[in-house]
Amino acid sequence: MHQLPEIGFLRLSQIIGQEAVTEQQAKANRERGKGLKRPRPAIPPLIPVKKSTWWAGVRSGRYPKPTKALGQGIAAWNPFHSHPCIRQLH
């Protein structure tokens, strides 16, 4: 079971997870001019779905809508939202 933060918000990559990018992969991407150009750690998913599935669930009401509290172009979710899928994680 993952630990939810006591305060703050969750970004999408913290909810659905993200794959790691190694230094070698980042270097190859920079040379090709495509893909992620900096290494990043893996983040295990709280809810293991793909990004398109998550957003379809947001549209249908299955998952909670994001807040724009962090900025106009930044989607974030309150971990203590009353929605059941977030409540079950805590």
C-alpha positions in Angstrom: 0.0 0.0 0.0 1.3 3.4 -1.0 1.4 6.3 1.5 -0.6 9.3 0.6 0.8 12.7 1.5 -0.5 14.4 4.6 -0.8 17.8 2.9 -0.7 19.0 -0.7 -1.9 17.6 -4.0 -1.2 14.6 -6.2 -0.1 15.0 -9.8 -1.2 12.5 -12.4 2.2 10.7 -12.5 1.8 10.1 -8.8 -1.6 8.5 -9.3 -1.0 6.4 -12.4 2.7 6.0 -12.0 5.5 6.6 -14.5 8.3 4.5 -16.0 11.9 5.2 -15.2 14.2 6.8 -17.9 17.8 5.8 -17.4 20.8 8.1 -18.2 21.5 5.8 -21.3 17.9 6.1 -22.5 17.9 9.9 -22.0 21.2 10.2 -23.9 19.9 8.1 -26.8 16.7 10.2 -26.9 18.7 13.4 -27.0 20.7 12.1 -29.9 17.5 11.1 -31.8 15.7 14.3 -30.8 12.7 12.4 -29.6 11.4 11.2 -26.2 12.4 12.2 -22.7 15.8 13.9 -22.7 16.5 13.7 -19.0 16.6 10.7 -16.6 13.8 10.3 -14.1 12.9 7.8 -11.4 10.1 5.3 -11.7 7.0 6.1 -9.7 4.8 3.1 -8.7 1.1 3.6 -9.5 -1.6 4.1 -6.9 -4.2 3.3 -9.5 -2.6 1.2 -12.3 -4.3 2.5 -15.4 -3.0 4.3 -18.5 -3.3 8.1 -18.9 -6.1 7.8 -21.5 -8.1 5.5 -19.3 -7.7 7.9 -16.4 -9.0 10.9 -18.3 -11.9 8.8 -19.8 -12.7 7.9 -16.2 -12.6 11.6 -15.2 -15.0 12.5 -18.0 -17.4 9.7 -17.0 -17.3 10.5 -13.3 -15.5 7.2 -12.3 -12.4 9.2 -11.1 -12.5 12.7 -9.5 -12.0 15.9 -11.5 -8.7 17.7 -10.9 -8.4 21.0 -9.3 -6.5 23.9 -10.9 -5.3 25.2 -7.5 -1.6 25.0 -8.5 -2.1 27.0 -11.7 -4.2 27.3 -14.8 -2.4 24.6 -16.8 -1.6 22.2 -13.9 -4.0 19.4 -13.1 -3.8 18.1 -9.5 -5.9 16.0 -7.2 -6.6 16.4 -3.5 -5.7 13.1 -1.9 -8.4 13.5 0.7 -11.1 14.1 -1.9 -14.4 12.5 -1.0 -14.3 10.3 -4.1 -14.2 6.6 -3.3 -11.2 5.7 -5.4 -9.1 8.2 -3.5 -10.6 7.4 -0.1 -9.9 3.7 -0.5 -6.1 4.4 -0.8 -5.9 6.1 2.6 
